[in-house]
Amino acid sequence: MASPFRVRRRAVGGASGAPSSLLQSELAWSEVDQVLYIGQGSGGSATVVAIGGPGSYATKAYVTSAVAAVDVSSQLASYLTTATAGSTYLTISSASSTYLTQSSASSTYAAKASPAFTGTPTAPTATAGTNSTQIATTAFVSSAVAGLVASAPAALDTLNELAAALGNDASFSTTISNSIGGKLAKASNLSDLTDASTARTNLGLGTMATQAASSVNITGGSIDGVSLDGGVF
């Protein structure tokens, strides 16, 4: 019967760690650490190297546990600073000397909710006529005001000027309607007078204006410059 191939072995209960020495290409298995070792080099001076087993390389469970134990906040605090920025960590632009630091973030950048901007912030200009919660830029407002004023003359292109032109009368429409309602209609030729007698008196016409042209009765007074013609036969 052929002899089985065997490697050097350290049984459970023995000391932990690698063998003190191995020959070149000699293998050794530690049941204590669950690691397979090999001797690299030449002769008795070969270097002992772990080449396999869960004790040699990190297992999935070990990596998961190690990652969960990492304090991300403290790591960021040490990396996201101006001092270490030269190694190119998080930068604001492609640039230069201004880097995001943990200590200055709250005072340098506006909050996402109810931000208070400084300087001259810009935003896209909305299309004319937009009616939404989109930001209205100065360009949008100027365009809207220009459309409202249109081609109004300079003396009437503000609300104050329009109010002055209307006599600052909040009831201008009623005032004008009442004024027009008190005028005589041109097409009525004075037939719409409510008090014709008083009107004749005011015009100095007296009662003569109401007599028939073919039967004029004059009492008192005088008529000058009248030519009487009896006609012909």
C-alpha positions in Angstrom: 0.0 0.0 0.0 1.3 3.4 -1.0 2.2 5.8 1.8 -0.2 8.8 2.1 1.1 12.3 1.5 1.4 14.2 4.8 2.4 17.7 5.9 3.6 18.9 9.2 0.8 19.5 11.6 0.1 21.3 14.9 -2.8 19.7 16.7 -5.6 21.5 18.6 -4.4 22.4 22.0 -0.9 23.4 20.8 0.6 26.8 20.7 -0.8 29.4 18.4 1.3 30.9 15.6 3.5 29.8 12.7 6.2 27.2 12.8 9.6 28.5 13.8 11.1 27.2 10.5 10.3 25.2 7.4 12.4 23.8 4.6 11.9 25.2 1.1 8.4 24.2 -0.2 7.7 22.3 3.0 4.1 22.6 4.2 2.7 22.9 7.7 -1.0 23.0 8.9 -2.0 24.6 12.2 -5.2 23.2 13.5 -5.0 25.8 16.3 -5.1 28.8 13.9 -6.6 27.1 10.8 -3.7 28.3 8.7 -1.6 26.6 6.0 2.1 27.6 5.9 4.8 27.1 3.4 8.6 27.6 3.5 9.9 30.0 0.9 13.6 30.4 0.2 16.3 27.8 0.3 17.4 25.1 2.8 16.7 25.5 6.4 16.6 29.3 6.2 13.3 29.4 4.2 10.9 32.1 5.2 7.6 30.8 6.7 4.6 32.3 4.8 0.9 31.8 5.5 -0.8 30.8 2.2 -4.3 29.8 3.2 -7.0 29.3 5.7 -9.4 31.7 7.5 -6.6 32.6 9.9 -4.4 33.7 7.0 -6.9 35.8 5.1 -9.9 37.8 6.4 -13.2 36.1 6.2 -16.4 37.8 5.1 -17.7 37.8 8.7 -14.5 39.4 9.9 -14.6 42.2 7.3 -18.2 42.9 8.0 -17.5 43.2 11.7 -14.4 45.4 11.1 -16.3 47.8 8.7 -19.2 48.2 11.2 -16.7 49.1 13.9 -15.2 52.0 11.9 -16.2 55.5 13.2 -16.9 57.3 10.0 -17.5 60.7 11.6 -14.0 60.7 13.2 -12.4 59.6 10.0 -14.1 62.4 8.0 -13.1 64.9 10.6 -9.5 64.0 10.1 -9.6 64.0 6.3 -12.0 66.7 5.2 -9.9 69.6 6.4 -7.8 72.3 4.6 -4.6 70.8 6.1 -5.0 67.5 4.4 -6.7 68.9 1.2 -3.4 68.9 -0.6 -3.8 65.2 -1.1 -7.0 66.0 -3.0 -10.0 65.2 -0.9 -13.4 66.9 -1.3 -12.9 70.3 -3.0 -15.4 73.0 -3.8 -14.2 73.6 -7.3 -11.4 72.2 -9.4 -9.3 74.6 -7.6 -7.1 75.8 -5.3 -7.0 77.0 -1.8 -10.7 76.8 -0.7 -11.7 73.4 0.7 -14.6 72.2 2.7 -13.8 71.9 6.3 -15.9 70.4 9.0 -15.6 73.4 11.3 -16.5 76.0 8.7 -19.3 74.2 6.8 -22.2 75.6 8.9 -21.0 79.2 8.5 -19.8 79.0 4.9 -22.7 77.3 3.2 -26.4 78.0 3.2 -28.7 75.5 4.8 -30.9 73.4 2.5 -34.1 74.6 4.3 -34.7 78.4 4.4 -31.2 79.3 3.1 -29.9 82.8 3.7 -27.8 83.7 0.7 -25.1 86.5 0.6 -23.3 88.0 -2.3 -25.0 87.9 -5.7 -26.7 84.5 -6.1 -28.0 83.6 -9.6 -30.8 81.4 -10.9 -32.3 80.4 -14.2 -34.7 83.0 -15.6 -38.2 81.6 -16.0 -40.1 81.9 -19.3 -42.4 85.0 -19.5 -45.8 84.2 -18.1 -44.6 81.5 -15.7 -46.9 81.1 -12.7 -45.3 78.7 -10.3 -43.1 78.5 -7.2 -40.0 78.9 -9.5 -37.6 81.7 -8.4 -38.3 85.0 -10.1 -35.0 86.6 -11.2 -34.5 90.3 -11.7 -34.6 89.7 -15.4 -38.0 88.0 -15.2 -39.4 90.8 -13.0 -38.0 93.5 -15.4 -39.6 91.7 -18.4 -43.0 91.4 -16.6 -43.0 95.1 -15.6 -42.0 96.2 -19.1 -44.9 94.1 -20.5 -47.3 95.7 -18.1 -46.2 99.3 -19.0 -46.0 98.4 -22.7 -45.8 101.7 -24.7 -47.6 103.9 -22.2 -46.3 107.5 -22.3 -43.7 108.5 -19.7 -46.3 110.7 -17.9 -48.6 107.8 -17.4 -46.4 104.7 -16.9 -46.6 104.5 -13.1 -49.6 103.8 -10.8 -49.0 107.2 -9.1 -49.2 109.1 -12.4 -52.4 107.2 -13.4 -54.0 108.0 -10.0 -53.1 111.7 -10.4 -54.6 111.7 -13.9 -57.9 110.4 -12.4 -57.9 113.1 -9.7 -57.0 110.5 -7.1 -60.7 109.6 -7.1 -61.3 106.1 -5.9 -64.9 106.3 -7.4 -63.8 107.8 -10.7 -66.1 105.6 -12.8 -69.2 106.6 -10.7 -68.2 110.3 -10.8 -67.9 110.3 -14.6 -71.1 108.3 -15.1 -73.0 110.8 -13.0 -71.4 113.7 -14.8 -72.4 112.3 -18.2 -75.9 111.5 -17.0 -76.5 115.2 -16.2 -75.7 116.4 -19.8 -78.3 117.1 -22.6 -78.3 114.7 -25.5 -77.2 116.3 -28.7 -79.7 114.4 -30.8 -82.6 115.6 -28.7 -82.2 119.2 -29.7 -83.1 120.5 -26.3 -86.3 118.4 -26.1 -84.8 116.7 -23.0 -84.9 119.8 -20.9 -86.6 119.1 -17.6 -87.6 122.8 -17.0 -87.9 124.6 -20.3 -89.5 127.7 -18.7 -86.6 128.3 -16.4 -84.2 127.8 -19.3 -86.0 130.4 -21.4 -85.8 132.9 -18.5 -82.1 132.2 -18.1 -81.7 132.9 -21.8 -83.6 136.2 -21.6 -86.3 135.1 -24.0 -89.3 135.9 -21.9 -92.8 134.9 -23.1 -92.3 136.0 -26.7 -90.4 132.9 -27.4 -93.6 130.9 -26.8 -95.9 132.9 -29.1 -96.9 131.7 -32.6 -95.0 133.3 -35.4 -98.3 134.3 -37.1 -99.9 135.8 -34.0 -97.4 137.9 -32.0 -98.9 140.0 -29.2 -96.7 142.8 -27.9 -97.9 144.7 -24.9 -95.7 147.7 -24.1 -92.2 148.1 -25.2 -91.1 149.2 -28.6 -90.0 147.7 -31.9 -87.4 149.6 -33.9 -86.2 149.1 -37.4 -89.1 147.0 -38.6 -90.3 147.5 -42.2 -94.0 146.7 -42.9 -94.9 145.7 -46.4 -98.5 145.3 -47.5 -97.5 143.2 -50.5 -98.8 143.5 -54.1 -102.2 142.9 -55.9 
